[in-house]
Amino acid sequence: MPRLYGSDEVRSQQRRLESVFTLIDGTELSSEARAHYARYLCIRLAGFAEQALKDLVTEHARRQSAPTVHRFVEGRMGKLWGINQVKLKETLDAFDPQWWVDLEAKFPQEIESLHSVGKLRDNISHGGDSGVGMTQVQQYRDDVFRLVACLCSLLDPRP
């Protein structure tokens, strides 16, 4: 299979993540097992959002700039971790400050969900008790997927 880039890669990652959510949808699990899955899926969702931004920004640079600029951007994106709304804003502002203004106006709930997922991932990965359940993680998933779809359109529009 050929290597995927930008929004094609993001859609592939999203399908894989969605299949993990589907695995436990409707299964009979104890509340403790569901809580563990919710934390796991929250971490996976945060990782998806982070990787999607990296892939989209790198592809945008590849399509819009010289190879040296692309390599520079790709190197910088490799250092991005712990996604939240501040890092998303800083990244978009580096290209065009209006992008963030438009995104924030159209997707405030989705941006807040991204921020919450990032905070939860940090808390969970450091052994904290997140208190997040499957219903909330599923809402975060829907919000993050909508936000990432917008980022795909913005950074790597495809016909």
Protein Blocks (a to p, Z undefined) as FASTA:
>chain_A
ZZdehjlmmmmmmmmmmmmmmmmgopacdfklmmmmmmmmmmmmmmmmmmmmmmmmmmmm
mmmmcfklmmmmmmmmmmgghiafklmmmmmmmmommlmmmmmmmmmmmmmmmmmmmmmm
mmmmnopafkpafklmmmmmmmmmmmmmmmmmmmmccZZ
